[in-house]
Amino acid sequence: MIIAIILLLLALGLQGVLFWLYGWYQNLINLWTWIVLPFAFFWGLFAIYVFLLFLVGAMFGNKEPKKPSKFAKFIVEQTAFICMIFMRIHVHANGMGKVPSKKTPFMLINNHLSIFDEFAMIYVFRHHGVLFISKEANFKIPVAGNWLRKAGYLSIIQGDLVNGTETISKAAEYIKSGENSICVAPEGTRNKTFPNPLLLPFHSGTFNLAKNANCPIVVAAIQNTYAVMKRWPLKATSVYIDIVGVIDAETVQQSSSSELAEQSASLILKRFEEKEARFYHLDEKKPAESEESAK
């Protein structure tokens, strides 16, 4: 949000300078420029900002850092917020009071519907020191990849058990250090056939992370990220992130990985089945389901 505000102030400043230099203030009809030009200036400045990120990111290289960079993490969070503005994503977070304080690192899990899951989760958990385990392909995205790695995000190669074990082990070390919490999607891949099923099977091995780190598990249910691309740019999308439960560290140690997977999945499914569920209708020809009609 901070960088977005800075870009907005710069855009308004540029508009003000032009409004004065060209004498547009002498004719009321020129007031329209305050509606159109700041918008254009904002996205023009954002393009310059992205180019600068590319230049700086190129200096990082693609090597894994010895320690996560707080500055890089800040840049990732701020850029994700601006991208959500561009994609017209409105995030609504519920149950955040259940989340442990930053002094108590945790494993965060969520269902996986879209690439926009991470955008929303990054924004919502920006004050909780959360780093993400993400597929290797995301680290090859121009501009973004190097910054994600520099921030301490961990890559995982889907289907590679050795790599998966190593990544989970490193993530556990991050949590045990007390510096960061870790977010991972136990489904392992995006649910491309949603809503049939509503949730893909959880990989029980994922929960070894919490057992190895001896930390609680925060369970989050995400709704509507699958609809972003279908609705953009004509319609905004309300994305809901609900904290549906927290499994304490003691229960984590007393339960098997498969039991933790089953318990977490049931918490998310229960949320989906509640009357307040806010899914947009999957048939684009029909209107989006409102909260009132879902009750």
N, C-alpha and C positions, 0 to 999 in steps of 0.2 A: 504493500500500500504506500510506503514511503516514496519509492521511486515513481510510482504512478502520480502521486501528488506533485513531486518535483517536475515531472514532465508536463503536467497540467498547468502548473504555474508558469513554466517557461513558454508554453503554448499561448497562454493568456497574455504574457508579457510581449511576445512577438506580435500578437494581434494589436495590443495597445500601441506599440511603436509604429506599426503601419497605419493605424487609425489616425495617429497624430501627424506623422510625416506627410501623408498623402492628403491631409485635410478632409478625411471622410466624415469627421465630426460636424462639418458644416452643413451636411444634408442628412436628415433623419432616415432617408431611404437606405443609407449605408449601414444602418444598424443590423441588417441581415448578416453582415460580415462577422458579427460576434457569435452567430449561430454556426456558420459553416467553417470559417477559417481556423478557429481554435481546434476544432475536431481534426482538420487536415494537418495542422501543425503538430498536434499530439502524436498522431500515428507516424508522421514524418520523423519526429524526434525519436520515437520508439525504434524506427528502422535504423537510425544512426546508432542508438543504444545497442541494438542487436549486433550491428557490425563491429562495435567496439568489444562486445563480448566475444565475438569470433576471434578478433586479434589477440585478446588477452588469453582466451582459452587455448589458442594455438601454442602459446608459450608454456602452458601446463604440460602439454603432451598427453598421452593416453596411459600414463603410468599410475599405478595405485599409490596414493599418498601414504606417508608414514602415519599421519594423523589427520582426521577430518578437519577441513578448513571452515571455521565459523563464517568467514567472509563469503566463501563460495556458497555456503548453505544459505546465507542471507540473500545473495543474488538469485539463487534458484527459487527461493520462496517469493521474492518480489516479482520475478519474471513470470512465475506461474500465475500470480494474481492478475497481472496485466493480460496474460493470455486468456484468463477466464472472462475478463471484461470484453475482450475482442470476440470471444465465442458466446457471449451473452449468457453466461452461467451464473445463476444466483444460488449461493450455497447457504443451506440452513442446517445448523448443527444443534443437536438435542442430546441432553444427558452428559454434557461435558463435565458436570460436577462430579461424576463418578470416576473420572480419570485421575490417577495418582498424581501427586505433585512432581515437579521436575527432579526433586531429590530422590524419587523412587522410580528408577528406570523400569520400563515394561516392554513386553512384546505386544505389538498392535496388529490385529488381523482384520481383514475385511473381505467381503465377496468381490469378485472381479468382473465388471461388466464392460469396461471401456478404458482407453488410454486416459480418459479424463478423470478416472478414479484418483489417480495420483495427483493431478492438479488440485482437486478438491481437498484431498487428505493433507497435502503439503500446506495448503492455506489454513485449514482448520487446526492443525497441530503444529503451527509455526512457533509457538511459545513453549513447546514441550520437548525440544531437542530430539525430534524423531528423524531418523534416517531410514531409507527405504532399500529393500532388496528388490531389484528389478531385472528383467530379462536382458541378456547381453546385447540384443539388438538396439535397445534404447541408448546404449553407451556409444553407438556408432552414428547417432543422429548429429548432423552438423551443428555446431555451436553448443547444443545442450550436452552432448556426451561427455566432453572434457570437464565441464562444470559440475556435472553430476558426480563424476569420479572424484574430483577435487573436494567436493563437499563431504565425501565419505560414503556415498551411496554404494551399495555392493551389487555386483552383477552375478547373475546365476544363469548357467546354461541349461535350458530345459531338456530333461531326459538324461542328463549326465549326473549319475549318482555320486561319483567322486567329487565333482565340482560342487554339487549341492551340499555334500557333507562338509567340505572345506568352507563354503560360504556361511553355513549355519554356525560352524565353529567360530569363525571370525566375528560374526554378528553377536554371538554369546559373549565374546571378549569385550566388545564395545559396550554391551549392557553391564557387564561385571565391573567395568572401569568406572561406572557411575556417571559417565559423560553423556551418553545417548541412549534413547530407546530405539527399537527397531520395528519397522512395519513390513509385513509380508502377506501376500494373498495365498492361503493354503490350497486354493483350487489349482494353482500352478499355471493356469492359462485363462484367458478371457472366455467367459461363457457366451459363445457365439450363437447358441441356439436358445438363449433366454426368450421366453419364460418356460421353455420345455427342455430341461428342468429349470426350476428357479435357482438351483444351486448345484454346481458340479461337486463330485466327491472331494472331500478334503484329504490331502496327503498327510497322513499321520506323522510322517517323519519331520514335517515342518515344526511340529510342536516340541521336538527335542531342543529347539532353541530356548524355549522358556525353561525347560527342565535343566538344561546345562547352565543357564544363567541364573537359575533359582529366582525367577521374577514373576510377577503377576501377568496375566494375559488380559488385554483390553479388547473386547469384541465389538466391532463396528459394522453396521448394516448400511450399505449405500443403495440409494434409489435414483433412477432416472439418468445416469450418465450415458446409458446406451442410446438415449434419445437426442443427445446434443447435436450430432451431425444431421439427424433427420429434420430437426427444427430450425437449425441455423441456416441463413442469417435472418430470416423473417420473424422467427419467434425466439424469445428467451426461454431458457430451461431452468426450472427450479430443481436443484439437486439436494437431496436430503442425506445427511450423515447422522445416524442415530447410534449412540453408545448403548448397546443392548445388554451389556453385562461385563463384569470384571471377575475373573477367576483368580483368587488370591494365590500367593506363592506357595502356601502350605498345601492347598488343594492340588496345585500343579505337581508338587513332588509326590503326593499320595496317589495320583492318577497315572494311568498309562497314556502314552501318546495317542493311541486310538480312542481312548475315552475322552481325552481333551478335544480331539477332532470332532467327535460326535456331539459333545456338549456345546461346543462353539457353533457348529452348524445348526443345531436345534434352536439356539438363541436367535440366530439370524432368520431362520425360516419362520419362527414364531412371529418375529417382527413383520415379515412380509405378509403373514396371514391375518394380521390384526386389521380391524375395520378402518383404522386411520391410515392404512397403506396408501401412498400417494403416487403410485405408478402412472405414467402417462399411458394412454391407450396405445397398444402396439399397432393398430390399424390406422394409418395416417389419414384415411378418409373419414374417420370418426373423430369427434372432439376429444381433447385430452380429458382424462378422468379427473374431476375435481375432488377436493377433500370432502365436500358435502355429499357427493354421490357415492363416495366410498364408505360412508358411515351406515 
